[in-house]
């Protein structure tokens, strides 16, 4: 929107705090290169457009807003004379994107001193060369520091995940090793028992009956159902008594294996009826080895399946073999993250999944969303642990209009109201020294808002803290690879930068 040019009075310009220390000659140059413009109610410039001008308000009221998802969020409203906005980073040249990082409108007829961006850059370099260098160093130094510490945050999370994954893999791997060693021993005993049977005076029909009983027993093992501890104990006593009554040695040792395989007294009666009394002890021993072999193979199968699931979860979590952006089922991402963090979550935190499985897949950067889930789950577990360790983490998904909601709710102590507006601040943390970098929520906010054009918000009360991620169901605009970050990330409502007093230089508020 273009304003109406009015007379530029150097004395009026000198009354603005930004220019009060300039010489008459410099004030004359300002008026020669720039001018005073009057804007009626409405927009002055729009976020994302080329930053062509630097604006200093002389009188009126300005409102700054940022685009968050599909909404324009007001971040500042002021009538303070002398506040400024617009092409404030023009002196950095093409090293940063020279676009407006917010939108500005006026709510009443307002006058600005307007200076072209190139003239503003030239004046900064000519009049304040040392200040320009210091500001450049401050700007890029802060960016580099934040980027380096952001990578450290990711490395810390990766280390924690690696330790948890190693622990989770160790249990089924050790179980498979133990089961394999025991299976080797049982197969050796089966070979020995087979040799004994072959040397015995058993008819072909008796051996055939024994093999047929073995096959039916193996089928029974595959269909066995779990019993309660009390039911299992009672059945073990019944089987041990039956085995003792039929002259089977060490019935107390065999009975638990048969119970685990789903065998009972009725089944043993069928076995006794199918074979002669003289070979019954050998048949029971043979069946015991068969049952143990099946149970051990089931244990190996369960252990290796568990390892396979963990590897799949790690693969899903890392997204190493996937495209950076694609259409995903958020439930798969959530499940892989919870599985990867199961070691850190521990047994004292109950995880409740309240998923709406009817939700459609959404376009996203899955690896980066997993980073968001990791940060939010980690914070929730820490909050629960601060109250003694026992609590509940509820992960809920739902649809809210044209957006998908992912909510993490914990039963921790809550976030005090006086710091709730600062939790998305870079380097702000409530964790003890050494336990938090203060970048987890900052990174999460940038991923959700900048990358996915969604929103991240928090509601908190003692015993009920909810972090809510809202993702659009439609595809965000693609971002070029290795594109430079915007000079200032957009901030959520009540987030850092929006509380700054007018007259100070921030990208969110006219300075």
C-alpha positions in Angstrom: 0.0 0.0 0.0 1.4 3.4 -0.9 1.0 6.4 1.3 0.6 10.1 0.5 3.8 12.0 0.6 3.9 15.1 2.8 6.6 17.6 3.7 9.7 16.2 5.5 10.8 18.5 8.3 14.3 17.7 9.6 13.4 19.2 13.0 10.4 16.8 13.3 12.6 13.9 12.2 15.2 14.9 14.9 12.5 14.6 17.6 12.3 10.9 17.0 14.5 9.0 19.5 16.1 7.0 16.7 17.5 10.1 15.0 18.0 12.6 18.0 21.8 12.3 18.0 22.2 12.9 14.3 23.8 16.1 12.9 21.8 18.7 10.9 23.7 17.5 7.8 22.7 13.9 8.4 19.1 14.9 9.0 19.2 16.7 5.7 20.5 13.6 4.0 17.7 11.5 5.5 15.0 13.9 4.2 16.7 14.0 0.9 16.7 10.2 0.5 13.5 9.4 2.4 10.3 11.2 3.0 7.2 11.4 5.3 4.2 9.4 4.1 0.7 9.4 5.5 -1.3 6.1 5.4 -5.0 5.7 5.8 -6.4 2.8 7.8 -5.4 -0.5 6.3 -2.2 -2.5 5.4 1.2 -0.9 5.0 3.2 -4.0 3.9 2.7 -7.8 3.9 4.8 -10.6 5.3 6.9 -12.3 2.7 7.0 -9.4 0.3 10.4 -7.9 -0.7 11.5 -5.6 2.1 11.9 -2.3 0.3 11.4 0.3 3.0 12.3 1.1 6.6 9.4 2.7 8.5 9.6 5.0 11.6 6.2 6.1 13.0 5.7 9.8 13.7 2.1 9.6 14.9 -0.7 7.1 14.7 -1.2 3.4 15.7 0.4 0.4 14.1 -0.3 -3.3 14.4 2.2 -6.1 13.6 1.0 -9.6 12.8 2.7 -12.9 11.8 1.3 -15.7 9.7 0.9 -18.9 11.8 -0.6 -21.8 9.8 -3.6 -20.3 8.1 -4.1 -17.5 10.6 -2.7 -14.0 11.1 -1.7 -13.7 14.7 -1.3 -10.2 16.1 2.0 -9.9 18.0 2.1 -6.1 18.7 0.0 -3.0 18.8 1.4 0.4 19.8 0.9 4.1 19.4 4.4 5.0 20.8 6.0 7.7 18.7 9.3 6.7 17.1 8.8 2.9 16.9 10.2 1.4 13.8 9.7 -1.7 11.6 10.2 -3.0 8.1 13.6 -3.6 6.4 15.6 -3.6 9.6 18.2 -6.1 8.4 18.9 -4.3 5.1 22.5 -3.6 6.2 23.2 -7.4 6.1 22.7 -7.4 2.3 22.0 -10.6 0.5 23.3 -12.7 3.3 19.8 -13.0 4.7 16.5 -13.0 2.8 15.4 -9.4 2.4 11.7 -9.9 2.9 9.3 -8.5 5.4 9.1 -11.0 8.4 5.7 -9.7 9.5 2.8 -7.7 8.3 2.0 -4.1 9.3 -1.2 -2.3 9.2 -2.5 1.0 10.7 -5.8 1.4 12.6 -6.0 5.1 12.1 -4.5 7.7 9.7 -0.8 7.4 10.5 2.4 9.2 9.4 5.7 7.5 8.9 9.2 8.6 8.0 9.9 6.1 5.2 13.5 5.4 4.1 14.3 3.1 1.1 16.1 -0.1 2.2 19.2 0.6 0.2 19.5 4.1 1.6 19.1 2.8 5.1 21.9 0.2 4.4 24.2 2.9 3.0 23.6 5.2 5.9 24.4 2.4 8.4 27.6 1.5 6.6 28.7 5.1 6.2 27.6 6.7 9.5 28.0 3.7 11.9 30.5 1.3 10.4 31.6 -0.1 13.7 28.0 -0.5 14.9 27.1 -2.2 11.6 29.9 -4.7 12.1 28.9 -5.3 15.7 25.3 -5.9 14.7 26.4 -8.3 11.9 28.5 -10.2 14.4 25.7 -10.3 16.9 23.1 -11.5 14.4 25.2 -14.2 12.7 26.9 -15.2 15.9 23.6 -15.8 17.6 22.4 -17.8 14.6 25.5 -20.0 14.6 25.4 -20.5 18.4 21.7 -21.5 18.2 22.4 -23.9 15.3 25.3 -25.5 17.1 23.5 -25.9 20.4 20.4 -27.1 18.4 22.6 -29.9 17.0 23.9 -30.7 20.5 20.3 -31.0 21.6 19.6 -33.5 18.9 22.8 -35.4 19.7 21.8 -35.6 23.4 18.4 -37.0 22.3 20.1 -39.5 20.0 22.4 -40.6 22.8 19.4 -41.2 25.1 17.6 -43.0 22.4 20.6 -45.2 21.6 21.0 -46.2 25.2 17.3 -47.0 25.4 17.3 -49.0 22.1 20.4 -50.9 23.2 18.7 -51.9 26.5 15.5 -52.9 24.6 17.5 -55.0 22.1 19.6 -56.6 24.8 16.7 -58.3 26.5 15.2 -60.3 23.6 18.7 -60.9 22.2 19.8 -62.5 25.5 16.6 -64.5 25.7 17.2 -65.8 22.2 20.8 -66.8 23.1 19.6 -68.6 26.3 16.8 -70.4 24.5 19.1 -71.5 21.7 21.6 -73.0 24.2 18.8 -74.8 26.0 17.3 -76.0 22.7 20.6 -77.5 21.6 20.7 -79.4 24.9 17.1 -80.7 24.5 17.7 -81.7 20.9 20.7 -83.7 22.1 18.6 -85.5 24.6 15.9 -86.2 22.0 18.6 -87.9 19.8 19.6 -90.0 22.8 16.0 -90.9 23.5 15.5 -91.8 19.9 18.5 -94.1 20.0 17.0 -95.8 23.2 13.7 -96.3 21.4 15.4 -97.7 18.3 17.2 -100.2 20.5 14.1 -101.2 22.4 11.7 -104.0 21.5 8.9 -101.8 20.3 6.6 -102.8 17.5 6.2 -100.7 14.4 2.6 -100.0 15.5 3.7 -98.7 18.9 6.3 -96.4 17.4 3.7 -95.1 14.9 1.2 -94.5 17.8 3.9 -92.6 19.7 4.7 -90.4 16.7 1.0 -89.7 16.2 0.7 -88.7 19.8 3.7 -86.5 19.4 2.2 -84.7 16.4 -1.1 -84.1 18.3 0.8 -82.8 21.3 2.8 -80.3 19.2 -0.5 -79.0 17.7 -1.8 -78.6 21.3 1.2 -76.6 22.2 0.5 -74.1 19.4 -3.0 -73.6 20.7 -2.1 -73.2 24.4 -3.7 -70.3 26.3 -2.2 -68.4 29.2 -3.4 -69.4 32.7 -3.5 -67.3 35.8 -0.8 -68.1 38.4 -3.3 -69.8 40.6 -4.8 -71.9 37.8 -1.3 -72.9 36.6 -0.3 -73.9 40.2 -3.4 -76.1 40.6 -2.9 -77.8 37.2 0.7 -78.5 38.0 -0.3 -80.2 41.2 -2.8 -82.3 39.3 -0.3 -83.3 36.6 2.4 -84.1 39.1 0.0 -86.4 41.1 -1.0 -88.2 37.8 2.6 -88.7 36.8 3.5 -90.0 40.2 0.5 -92.4 40.2 1.7 -93.8 36.8 5.3 -94.3 37.9 6.8 -91.4 35.9 10.0 -90.3 37.6 10.5 -86.5 38.4 6.9 -85.7 37.7 7.3 -82.4 39.6 9.8 -81.3 37.0 7.8 -82.3 34.0 4.5 -81.0 35.2 5.3 -77.2 34.8 6.4 -77.7 31.1 3.2 -79.6 30.3 1.1 -76.9 31.9 2.8 -74.2 30.0 2.1 -76.2 26.8 -1.6 -76.3 27.6 -1.7 -80.1 28.5 -3.9 -81.4 31.3 -4.9 -84.7 33.0 -7.4 -85.6 30.3 -4.7 -85.3 27.6 -2.4 -87.5 29.6 -5.2 -90.1 29.9 -5.5 -90.1 26.1 -1.7 -90.6 25.8 -1.9 -93.5 28.3 -4.7 -95.1 26.3 -2.7 -94.7 23.0 0.5 -96.5 24.1 1.2 -99.6 26.1 2.0 -99.3 29.8 5.5 -100.5 29.4 6.5 -97.7 27.1 4.4 -95.0 28.9 7.4 -93.6 30.9 9.5 -93.4 27.7 6.6 -91.8 25.8 6.1 -89.2 28.5 9.8 -88.4 28.5 9.8 -88.2 24.7 6.8 -85.9 24.7 8.4 -83.7 27.4 11.4 -83.1 25.1 9.1 -82.4 22.2 7.1 -79.9 24.2 10.2 -78.2 25.5 11.6 -78.0 22.0 8.4 -76.3 20.8 8.3 -73.9 23.7 12.0 -73.0 23.1 11.4 -72.4 19.4 8.4 -70.2 20.3 10.6 -68.2 22.7 13.3 -67.8 20.0 10.6 -66.7 17.6 9.2 -64.2 20.0 12.6 -62.8 20.8 13.7 -62.4 17.2 10.3 -60.9 16.3 10.8 -58.4 19.1 14.2 -57.5 17.7 12.7 -57.1 14.3 10.0 -54.8 15.6 12.6 -52.7 17.4 14.7 -52.4 14.3 11.6 -51.5 12.3 10.7 -48.9 14.9 14.2 -47.4 14.8 14.0 -47.3 11.0 10.6 -45.6 11.1 11.9 -43.2 13.8 15.0 -42.2 11.9 13.3 -42.1 8.4 16.8 -42.6 7.0 15.5 -44.4 3.8 12.5 -42.2 3.3 11.9 -38.9 1.4 12.2 -35.8 3.6 8.6 -35.0 3.1 5.7 -37.4 2.3 2.2 -38.3 3.4 2.3 -40.2 6.7 0.1 -41.8 9.3 1.0 -39.9 12.5 0.0 -42.9 14.6 2.9 -44.9 13.1 5.3 -42.0 14.0 3.9 -41.8 17.5 4.2 -45.6 18.1 7.7 -45.7 16.8 8.7 -42.8 19.1 7.0 -44.3 22.2 8.7 -47.7 21.5 12.1 -46.0 21.1 11.6 -44.1 24.3 10.1 -47.0 26.3 13.3 -47.6 28.2 13.4 -43.9 29.3 9.7 -43.9 30.1 10.1 -46.8 32.4 7.5 -48.9 34.2 6.2 -46.2 36.6 4.7 -44.1 33.8 1.6 -45.5 32.3 1.2 -44.7 28.6 -2.4 -44.4 27.4 -3.0 -44.2 23.6 -6.2 -42.4 22.7 -6.0 -42.6 18.9 -8.7 -41.7 16.4 -7.8 -44.2 13.7 -10.2 -42.7 11.2 -7.9 -39.7 10.8 -6.4 -39.3 7.3 -2.7 -39.3 6.5 -1.1 -35.9 6.5 1.7 -34.4 4.4 4.7 -33.9 6.7 8.4 -34.1 7.4 8.2 -37.4 9.4 11.8 -37.4 10.8 11.3 -33.9 12.2 7.9 -34.7 13.6 9.5 -37.6 15.4 11.9 -35.0 16.9 8.9 -33.1 18.2 7.3 -36.2 19.7 10.6 -37.0 21.4 10.9 -33.6 23.0 7.3 -33.5 24.2 7.4 -37.1 25.6 10.8 -36.4 27.2 9.4 -33.3 28.9 6.3 -35.1 30.1 8.3 -38.0 31.6 10.6 -35.5 33.3 7.5 -33.6 34.7 6.0 -36.8 36.0 9.2 -37.9 37.5 9.5 -34.6 39.4 6.4 -35.6 41.4 7.7 -39.0 42.5 7.8 -41.0 39.4 4.3 -42.5 39.1 1.9 -40.9 36.6 0.1 -41.2 33.3 1.1 -39.9 29.9 -1.8 -39.8 27.5 -1.2 -39.4 23.8 -4.4 -38.4 21.9 -5.2 -37.7 18.3 -8.3 -36.0 17.0 -9.6 -33.9 14.2 -10.2 -30.2 14.7 -11.7 -28.6 11.7 -9.2 -28.8 8.8 -6.3 -29.7 11.2 -5.1 -32.8 12.9 -4.6 -32.6 16.7 -1.8 -34.5 18.5 -2.0 -33.9 22.2 0.4 -35.0 24.9 -1.1 -34.9 28.4 0.8 -35.6 31.6 -0.1 -35.7 35.3 3.0 -33.7 36.4 2.9 -30.6 38.6 2.1 -28.2 35.7 3.8 -25.1 34.3 3.5 -22.0 36.5 1.5 -19.2 34.9 4.3 -16.7 35.3 6.7 -18.7 33.0 4.2 -20.3 30.6 4.8 -17.5 28.1 8.5 -18.1 28.1 8.7 -21.9 27.6 9.2 -21.6 23.8 12.1 -19.2 24.4 15.5 -20.5 23.1 17.7 -21.6 26.1 14.9 -21.2 28.6 14.5 -24.3 30.7 13.0 -25.3 34.1 15.2 -28.4 34.4 18.2 -28.5 36.8 21.6 -27.4 35.5 23.0 -30.0 33.2 19.7 -31.7 32.4 18.3 -29.4 29.8 19.5 -27.0 27.1 16.3 -25.1 26.7 16.1 -25.8 23.0 13.7 -28.8 22.9 10.5 -26.7 22.8 12.2 -24.0 20.7 13.1 -26.6 18.1 9.7 -28.3 18.3 8.0 -24.9 17.8 10.1 -24.1 14.8 9.4 -27.6 13.2 5.7 -27.4 13.8 5.2 -23.7 12.8 7.9 -23.0 10.3 8.1 -26.4 8.5 4.6 -27.6 8.8 2.6 -24.3 9.0 0.8 -25.7 12.1 0.7 -24.5 15.7 2.0 -25.7 19.0 0.3 -24.5 22.2 0.1 -25.5 25.9 -2.6 -25.7 28.5 -1.5 -26.4 32.0 -2.8 -26.9 35.5 -1.4 -29.0 38.4 -1.9 -32.6 37.4 -3.0 -31.8 33.9 -0.6 -30.3 31.3 -1.4 -30.6 27.7 0.9 -29.8 24.7 -1.2 -29.6 21.6 0.2 -29.9 18.1 -2.1 -28.9 15.3 -1.1 -29.9 11.8 -2.8 -28.9 8.5 -4.4 -31.7 6.6 -3.3 -30.1 3.3 0.2 -30.0 2.0 2.5 -27.2 3.1 4.4 -25.2 0.5 7.7 -27.0 -0.3 10.8 -25.4 1.1 14.0 -25.4 -0.9 16.8 -27.6 0.5 19.5 -25.7 2.4 17.5 -22.5 2.3 18.7 -19.9 4.8 16.5 -19.6 7.9 14.4 -16.5 8.2 16.2 -13.9 10.2 13.7 -14.3 13.0 11.4 -17.3 13.6 7.7 -16.5 14.1 6.6 -16.6 17.7 3.4 -18.1 19.2 1.0 -15.9 21.1 2.4 -14.8 24.4 5.8 -16.1 23.3 9.1 -14.4 23.7 9.4 -11.2 21.7 5.8 -10.2 22.0 6.1 -8.7 25.5 9.0 -6.5 24.6 8.4 -2.8 25.5 8.0 -0.5 22.5 11.2 1.3 21.6 13.5 -1.8 21.6 14.6 -3.5 18.5 12.9 -6.8 17.8 11.7 -8.4 14.6 8.3 -9.0 16.1 7.5 -5.5 17.3 8.2 -2.0 15.9 11.2 -0.8 17.8 
